[in-house]
């Protein structure tokens, strides 16, 4: 049990924070105050990790600039995979382009999702949040608990939003295969990646099918945030002016 003490403490802290936010928002949001508190909680989490997301995009651009050198290394060490891997990672390290950094924003969100699942899936935390509702549906309600009353339309709207965001993200992922820095552009790896990347955004929808309503609200909020964030951070950059075009007259 001691191994789970940190998680128990995190659930209690999150419950206290959400209860405080709920009380703060109740005059404005009424019965939807707890759901609104979850949205604000999610935004706070995303703001905390936004520097890592920006660093991830900068790292991808650095790796994109290294693509010609990586291609040369692949040709030079085509018959020596171990040396190729070592040389590529050395090149990335010297340029400050860590390929693993791209996973950090997603990994850092996982504990928050787990905390919400425990908070609204069990009585852990002792905050009484299991009794809170949105449109008359308990925030601890799962899809397999039934779709009677407002549960069906509410889950339906949230899942449709997730599907739309997943479809949009899938299209961006399809367009990015072979152009996102660090991804293979040829061979079996590229073919496999080309099939998998567009499917990954839809895993969010599958996860939402087994989570309580509170955690689905978290997923919807963080997915929409991610879509907007990626559209802003990955917008095409203006090409630097050429020397000939900036010369003095």
Order of alpha helices (4+ residues) and beta strands (2+ residues): alpha-alpha-alpha-alpha-alpha-beta-beta-alpha-alpha-alpha-alpha
